[in-house]
């Protein structure tokens, strides 16, 4: 048990170190809002798409039982999206808060944090069969969430959904999944180039997140930064942030556990999917909210808050799942 209590914080700590580096760059005025946007654009157009194509193309074809488990997981995520929108309407949240909260509560850090922990805690089989959760997250959940962000930004619902399918991160997830289902692979030279870009996606996104948290909203005047005339994004309210955090860390894994049990998904998948559902909000949520200029500071705070709390919550869930697997 002791090694589990130490393992999860040790895996989360590097995330915080990179975020802290970004905060330091912002506080030292080495990065301003304009430069932060440039770094986020790199992650949005190159880093994350390369990572998804590189990882999802290696998942493989699921059998019937695994397909039912993946469908159950996807249904849970979409239910959380619907619940967040309904709660937001009841509590009179703004469009931006409803869209950003829904995406933050349903899309977890399954690829960067969940799979490594599943491998360490539950074993290689659980990690292998639950890798399809990443595809569901970024093909289905991200597409719906990005569509909501577009709607919150003033576009029509139909146009937002169509534009979501042209989003580079969603397109990359679809491409990687299609390659896995068809048994295709990239040529050697191109695959190595994509792998190199993929390795930069998560670190660059975490630094960009730290910069967003570290910026005060005022133009930076120091060298090498240049002043920017862009108005600072609105200060987010804590209500939507806290509700989204609770939904992501508590509601999502609870739903995933019961739903995958109802469809009698394989036990290794049920364990892995529940663990991945309990991961904190994905850094990609911050990248998407920043790209659409919708709830970007709220998204950044939810990512930071859920990542911090997950040091404890994810450790507890990992211990419970390991005990269940051993019983």
Residue pairs with C-beta under 8 A, 6 or more apart in sequence:
1 319
4 121
4 315
4 318
4 319
4 322
5 315
5 319
7 117
7 120
7 121
7 315
7 318
8 117
8 310
8 311
8 314
8 315
8 318
9 311
9 315
11 113
11 116
11 117
11 120
12 113
12 307
12 310
12 311
12 314
15 112
15 113
15 206
15 307
16 307
16 308
18 203
18 206
18 207
18 210
19 206
19 207
19 209
19 210
19 213
19 304
19 307
20 210
21 207
21 210
22 31
22 206
22 207
22 208
22 209
22 210
22 211
22 212
22 213
22 214
23 210
23 211
23 213
23 214
24 210
24 214
25 31
25 207
25 210
25 211
25 214
26 32
26 36
26 210
26 211
26 212
26 213
26 214
26 215
27 214
29 220
29 221
29 222
29 225
30 222
30 224
30 225
31 39
31 211
31 215
31 220
31 225
32 215
32 219
32 220
32 225
32 226
32 227
32 228
33 215
33 219
33 220
33 228
33 230
33 232
34 225
34 226
34 228
34 230
35 211
35 225
36 208
36 211
36 212
36 215
37 290
39 204
39 207
39 208
39 211
40 205
40 208
40 287
40 290
40 291
41 291
42 204
43 201
43 204
43 205
43 208
43 287
44 168
44 169
44 287
44 288
44 291
45 168
46 197
46 201
47 197
47 198
47 200
47 201
47 202
47 204
47 205
48 168
48 169
48 172
48 201
48 205
48 284
48 287
49 168
49 169
49 171
49 172
50 172
50 194
50 195
50 197
50 198
50 201
51 111
51 172
51 197
51 198
51 201
51 202
52 111
52 134
52 138
52 169
52 172
52 173
52 175
52 176
53 172
53 175
53 176
53 179
53 186
53 194
53 198
54 176
54 191
54 194
54 195
54 198
55 111
55 131
55 134
55 176
55 198
56 134
56 135
56 138
56 173
56 176
56 177
56 179
56 180
57 175
57 176
57 179
57 180
57 184
57 185
57 186
58 180
59 131
59 132
59 134
59 135
59 176
59 177
59 180
60 180
61 180
61 181
61 183
62 70
62 129
62 132
65 264
65 265
65 266
65 269
66 129
66 132
66 265
66 266
66 269
68 263
68 264
68 265
69 260
69 263
69 265
69 266
69 269
69 270
69 273
70 132
70 133
70 135
70 136
71 263
72 256
72 259
72 260
72 262
72 263
72 265
73 133
73 136
73 256
73 259
73 260
73 273
73 277
74 136
74 140
74 141
75 259
76 252
76 255
76 256
76 259
76 277
77 106
77 107
77 136
77 137
77 140
77 141
77 252
78 106
78 140
78 141
78 144
79 255
80 102
80 105
80 106
80 247
80 248
80 251
80 252
80 255
81 102
81 103
81 105
81 106
81 141
81 144
81 145
81 148
83 247
83 251
84 98
84 101
84 102
84 105
84 106
84 243
84 244
84 247
85 98
85 102
85 148
87 93
87 243
88 97
88 98
88 101
88 102
88 240
89 98
91 239
93 101
93 239
93 240
94 152
95 151
95 152
96 152
96 294
96 295
96 298
97 236
97 237
97 240
97 295
97 298
98 148
98 152
98 240
99 145
99 148
99 149
99 151
99 152
99 294
99 295
100 149
100 152
100 240
100 244
100 285
100 289
100 294
100 295
100 298
100 299
100 302
101 240
101 241
101 243
101 244
101 295
101 298
101 302
102 145
102 148
102 244
103 141
103 142
103 145
103 146
103 148
103 149
103 285
103 288
103 289
103 299
104 244
104 245
104 248
104 281
104 285
104 298
104 299
104 302
104 303
104 306
105 243
105 244
105 245
105 247
105 248
105 251
105 252
105 281
106 141
106 145
106 247
106 248
106 252
107 137
107 141
107 142
107 145
107 281
107 282
107 284
107 285
108 114
108 137
108 248
108 252
108 276
108 277
108 278
108 279
108 280
108 281
108 282
109 279
109 280
109 281
109 282
109 283
109 307
110 133
110 134
110 137
110 276
110 279
110 282
111 134
111 137
111 282
112 202
112 282
112 283
113 279
113 280
113 310
113 314
114 130
114 133
114 275
114 276
114 279
115 127
115 130
115 131
115 134
115 276
117 275
117 279
117 314
117 318
118 126
118 127
118 130
118 271
118 272
118 275
118 276
119 126
119 127
121 275
121 318
121 321
121 322
122 268
122 271
122 272
122 275
122 321
122 322
122 325
123 268
125 268
126 268
126 269
126 271
126 272
126 275
126 325
127 272
129 266
129 268
129 269
129 272
130 268
130 269
130 271
130 272
130 273
130 275
130 276
133 272
133 273
133 276
133 277
134 276
135 173
135 176
135 177
135 180
137 282
138 169
138 170
138 172
138 173
138 284
139 170
139 173
139 174
139 177
142 164
142 167
142 169
142 170
142 173
142 284
142 288
143 161
143 164
143 165
143 167
143 170
144 161
144 164
145 285
145 288
146 160
146 163
146 164
146 167
146 169
146 170
146 288
146 292
147 157
147 160
147 161
147 163
147 164
148 160
149 160
149 288
149 289
149 292
149 294
149 295
150 159
150 160
150 161
150 163
150 164
150 292
151 157
151 160
152 292
152 294
152 295
153 160
153 292
153 293
153 294
155 163
164 170
165 171
165 174
167 288
169 284
169 287
169 288
178 184
179 185
179 186
185 191
186 194
202 283
205 283
205 284
205 286
205 287
206 283
208 286
208 287
208 290
209 283
209 286
209 300
209 303
209 304
212 286
212 290
212 296
212 297
212 300
213 300
213 301
213 304
217 232
217 233
218 232
219 227
219 228
219 229
220 227
220 228
221 227
233 293
233 296
233 297
234 297
235 297
236 295
236 297
236 298
236 301
237 298
240 298
241 298
241 301
241 302
241 305
244 281
244 302
245 281
245 302
245 305
245 306
245 309
248 280
248 281
248 302
248 306
249 278
249 280
249 306
249 309
249 310
249 313
250 313
252 277
252 278
253 274
253 275
253 277
253 278
253 317
255 277
256 273
256 274
256 276
256 277
257 270
257 274
257 277
260 269
260 270
260 273
260 274
261 270
265 273
267 325
271 321
271 324
271 325
274 317
274 321
275 314
275 317
275 318
275 321
278 310
278 313
278 314
278 317
279 310
279 314
280 303
280 306
280 307
280 309
280 310
280 314
281 299
281 302
281 303
281 306
281 307
282 303
283 303
285 299
285 302
285 303
286 296
286 299
286 300
286 303
288 299
289 295
289 296
289 298
289 299
289 300
290 296
290 299
